[in-house]
Amino acid sequence: MNQLIALELAAGPAFVEAIQQIWADGDAFAPIDPRLPAAEHAYVLQSLRPAAVIAIDGERSALPNGRSVEPGDALVIATSGTTGLPKGVVHTHQSLQASAWATTRALKIDPSADHWLACLPLAHIGGLSVVLRALLTGTRLTVHDGFDASAVTRAALHEGVTRVSLVTKALRQVDPALFTTVLLGGAAPPADRPANCIATYGMTETGSGVVYEAQALEGVELRIDPEDLIWVRGPMLLRAYRVGTDDHDPKTSDGWFATGDLGGWHDDGRLFVSGRQGDVIVTGGEKVWPARLEPLLSQCPGVAEAAVTGRSDAHWGHIVVVHVVPSDETHPPTLEVVREFVKEALPVWYAPKDMVIHQQLPKTALGKIKHAELRD
C-alpha cells in the first residue's frame, strides 16, 4: 500500500535525498514547513494524515491514523489557506513530469549544462518546483536553506548556477544579470524588470507556473468564462484535493480547473490577471482591483509598501482602504496626498477613502500580502 510521508527536513541535500528514497519506495511525500507554530503544525498533519514523518533531525517515526495514497501519487502539498484546516494538493508523478518539462522547454534549458538554484521555502510550490524540476529532468541542482543574497550571488559567480526562482523582494537584492533566467513568482513583478526576469502565473494546483510573460506554456490551455473567471487545462494539473478521509477532484469532467482568478485578454491575445475572484471591491457601483492599484501606490511619494482592502460602507457599499508602510515613519503621507496621486493615473473611484499606517504588512513566506489579516 502506498503511503504518504511527511517531510520536515531543512532545505538541503538531505531533503532531496529523502524525496528520492520516498519515491523509490513507491510512496508520496508531503513537505511540512519547519517554521510552523505547534498548533498549525498539528492542523496540517491532521488534514493530510501522513503515515509517518521524517523530523528535522532525520529520524522517521510512524503517525496514527495515516491514510494511503493512490498509485502514481508523488506529492501532497498543503495550500496556504487562512481559515480552517489546510487542503492538500495531490500531484502525481505524471503531473510533476509535465510541469518540469513544460518549463524546461519554455526556457530552453539544457539539462547537461544548466544549473538550478532553489532558495525559496520548499513547503511552497514556488520553491519546491525548482527541486522537482531539476530531479525530473536530470538538471544540476543546488539547494539553499532560505534566501541569502550573498550566498545566491556566490552560487552564480563561483558554483555555476544559471537559473533561479525568486520573489520580487529578493530580486532587488541580487544582480539578475548573473543568471540566464530568473523566474519571478509571488507578489506582482516590477514592470521595469530585465528581459531575463520572467513573470510567471501559476498556483499549487498547477504544479508551478503555467503562464510565462502572459503566454501559456506548451500543453497549457486557458479560457475566460462570461464571468471573467480564468480556467486552465493541462497535464500538469493536480489529481485531487486531500482533506482528512477524502479526496476531491475539483476539475470538470473534461479536465478544466477554475483558478479563482479573474482576468481577460490583451489586444494581442496575451493573458492579464485582474485579481482573485473575491478581491474585487465594488464602491459606488464601480469595480476597484487591488492588483491594479497596489503597484501604483508603491510609487507614491512617502510610501514604501502598500496594500488595498475594502470596507463595508452604508453609502458606497464598500470603500477603498489603503494600508501603508511609510518610507519615513516620522512623516507618513497624508490620505489626501495618496488620493491625488492615484487620481492622476486611475479613475477617481480607485482613490482610497481611508488609510491605515503600518510598520509592516503581513506576508506569506513567498512575499504575498495576507489581505485577509488587514480586513476589518
Disulfide bonds with the S-S distance in Angstrom:
none
